[in-house]
Amino acid sequence: MDLRQLEYFVAVAEEQNFTRAAGRVHISQSGVSAQIRRLERELGAELFDRSGRTVTLTVAGSAALEHARTALAAAEAVGQAVGQVTDLIRGRLTVGMVIGCTLTPLFDALAAFHRVHRGVEISLLEDNSDRLIEGVRADVIDLALIGTAGAAPDGLDSLTVISERLVAAVPTGHPLAGQRRVTLRDLVAHPIVCMPPGTGLRAVFDRACAAQSLQPAVALQAGAADAIADLASRGLGVAVLSESMAAGYRERLTARVIDDIETPAVLALIWKSTHNPAVRELIVHSRQAFTKLDPARGLSPVP
């Protein structure tokens, strides 16, 4: 039995699929299968039930899983302890980023971190904010850039990057473009184009509508601000964006702050633990990168 076999075992258990597990550990599916079979022979028991569409743990597999995770964590801790003494950080970092985010300081932070700590393997994944939060809570993701409504999730450490109001963005000639004040009730009289559920911006919008018992007609949804702006500029609906998002489209769209939505849309970095020295270092680089946001683009960092 070796750590590589335990790593493959944990990957298959968590992915419930040999193909996805193979992609996660960067070897062929046949290689993963062979190592799992070898481990099962050594233990004298089958670890997985392979009869269904998804791979599930047997009773023996369930009994082994937490011990395998503990062994892998202990092995990683050994490397980290030695790394701290020798000023060399090794290991892996899984970083999450909300779909449709156009802010590049996170990439600057990753690049600066990589230049200093080349012994750390970095994985970057995109998902909606709700699933990223779940991933951080479950220790599947080390650090994530998420959108949220008003405040960072309870029980997690966070760094607020941007906190700003929601706006309605419309093309020239739209009735809302001529109003000095726009309320939610004004807004829901028109088709809406906005982010999908699971994103921070949509959570702010949905909660505000629910508080006033309003039922908006969400005509179109898109995960990227560019797509929302393009749809709105073609007259397909009123775009609901944050202030800094809308600032990038001022040549095509007129933005009005939605007067009665006071809860801000927040963009924040979140993490669960800094026991991993690589996470601590990446947070340092992230703080430095996000303090350099360009105010001229409407992107002002929150102290």
N, C-alpha and C positions, 0 to 999 in steps of 0.2 A: 504494500500500500504506500502510495506517495502523495504529496500535496497536489500534484497535477491531477490525479484521479479524483481527489476530493473536490477540486475546483470544478471539474467537469460534472461531477455528481450534483453539486449545488446548482450549477447553471441549468442543467436539465430539470431539476426539481422546481426551480423558480420560473423557468420559461414554459414548462410542461410541453416541450417540443424539442426533439433532437436537432432539427435544422436550425431553429433560432438559437439554441444553446451553442451550436457549432459556430455560428456567426459571432456570437458574443465572446467566445474564447479564441476566435481567429484560427480555427483548424477545420478540417473537413468533417462532415457528418459521420463518415465511416470511422474516422479517427476517434471521435467522441464515443461512438457505439462500442468500438473495440476496447477502449479503456474502461468503460462502464462494465462491460462483460468480464473483463479481467478482475475488476474490483469485486464484482458479485461472486466470481469463483473463489476469490481469496476469502471473502466473508462467509461463503457457504449459503447465501440466500439471495433471492431476486430483490432488487431495490425498487424496480418500477413495474407497473402493470402496463404493458404495451398493447393491450387488446382493443382499446378505444381510439377515438379520433385524437384525443389528447393523452399525453403520457402522465400517469398519476403514480404517486408513491404507494408502495405496498406498506404493510405494517412494519416490516423490517426497515424499509426506506425512511418511514416517518421517524422511527426510533433513532436512525443514524444521522438525520439531517442536522439537527442542532449541534451535535458533536462535531460534524464535519465543518460547520460554520465556525465553531469555537476554535478548532484546530487551525483553520485558515487565518482567522483573526489573530491568533497567537503567533503564527509564523510571520504575519505582516508586522505585528508589534515588535518582534525581534529585530527586523530590518529597520524599523523606525527608531528604535532605541539606539541601535548602533549608528544610524544616520545622524541622530541628534548629537552624539558624542563626536562624530567625525565631521559635523557640519555638512552632511550630505543627506538630502531627503530623497527617498525612493518610494515606489508604490504606485497606486492608481488614484485618479480623481475622476468622478463622473459629475459633469456639470450640466444643468438643465437650463433651457432658455424658452420663454414663452413664444409660441408661434406668432409670426408677424412682427416681431420686434425689429426695429431698424437702428437701434442704438449700437454703435460699435465699441464703446469703451470696454465692454466685457471681453471682446476679442483682443483689445490692447492689453488688458490685464492678463489674459491667457498667454499672450506672446511674451510679455515681460517675465511672467512666471517661468515659462518654458526656457527662456534664455538662461535663467539662473539654476533651474532644477531640471535638467534634461533626463534625470533618472526617473521622473514621474510620467507615467502614461496617462494622457488626458483623453477622455471621451466626452463629446458634446452631443446632446440630444434636444430636440424641439418637441414640445407638447403643450396642451393647454394648462393654464395655471393650476386648476384643481388637481390634475394628475401629477404635476410637478410637486405640489405640496405633499400629496400622498407619498410620492417617491422619497422625499426628504424625511418624512416621518418614519418611513419603513427602512431607512438607511440604505436605500437603493441608489439614491442621488446624494452627493456630498454637499453641493451648493447649487442654488437655482436662482435665476432672474425671473420673477413672476409679476403679474399684475394682480392687484387685489383692491377691494373696496374699503377705503378709509384707513385701515390699519393692517399691519402684517399679521399672519396667522398666530394664534395663541400657542405657546409652548415651544416656539422656535426663535432663535436669534435672528436678527434682521438688520439690514442697512437700507434705509429708505433713500432711493435715488431721485425720484421725482414724485411730487404730490401736486395735482392740479385739477381744475374744474373740467366738467364735460361741456362740449359745445355742439351746437347744431350748425352744420356746414352745408351751404346751398349755392347753386350757381346764380349769376346775375339774372335778375328778372323774376326770381322765385319770390312768392309773397313774404316769406320770412326774412328775405334779404333787406327789405325796407323797414323792418321793425327794429326799434332800439332795444327793446326787451323781448326775450323769448322765454316762455314758460313751457313746462311739460304739456299742459293742456293745449297750447298752441302747436306744439310739436306733434302730438299724437293725432292731430287732424290730417296728417300727411303720412304716406308710406315711409318706413324707416329702413335705412341701410346701416348695419352695425356689426360688431364683432359677435361671434357665436357664444352660446352659454359655455361656462367654464373659464371665461376670461374675466379679468378684474374689471375692465371697462363695462362689460355687459352686466356684471353683478351690480355695479353702481346704478346703471340705468334701470334694470329690472326692479331693484329694491325701491327706487324712487317712485316708479310707476305704481308698484303695489301699495306703497304708503298712501297714495292718492286714489286708489281703486281705479286706476286707468289701465286700459288694455290697448297697447300700441299695436299697430299693424306692421310687424317686421317683415318687409317684403323680400329683402335679400340679406344674406350674411356672408361675411368674408373674414379670413383670419389675418389679412394684411391691410394696413392703412392705405397703401397705394390702390388696392382694389376697391376699397370702400369709397375713396375719393373719386376714382374714375367712374364708378357707377352713379354717384351723386351728380357729378359734372354732366352726365348724360341725361339728367332729369328723371332717373329711376327711383329716387327717394331722397330723403333728408339724411345726410351722413351724421352719425353720432360718433364723435371723436374726442380725444383729449386736446387741450389747448396746444401742446407742443406738436402733436400729430397734425392738427389743422394748419399750423403755421407754415408747414411745408407746401401747402396748396393754395396759398393766398392769392396767387395769380388767377386761379380758376374758380375758387370758392370763397364766399363770404361767410365768416364764422361769427356766431353769436353765442356767448355764454348762456347756458340754460339756467335761468335765474333762480329757479327753486330746487335745483339739485345742489345741495351744499356739501354732501359727502364727496371727497376728492377721489379720483382714480390714482392709485399709488403703484409705482413701479419699485420693486424692492428686491434686494438679494436676501435669500434666506438660507439658513443652515441649522443643523441640529446639534452638532458637537464640534469642538475644536481639539479633541483629543488627538486627531490626526494632524501632525505638523504641516503636512501639505495643504490642508484646508486653512490653517492659520496663515500660512504664507500667501495663499491665493486671496484671502480676505484683505491682507495688507495691500497687495497689488491692485485689488479691485477698488479699495478706498481711494488710492492715488489716481486711478484711471477715471473714476466717476466724478472726481472733483474738477475735472478739466472739460466738462460739458460746455458746449458753445452757447452762451446766452444770446448771441445774434440769431441763432436758429430757434429760439424759444425754448431751449433746453437748459433749464436752470437746476443745478443739483440742490438737494435739500441737505442742510448741515446735519 
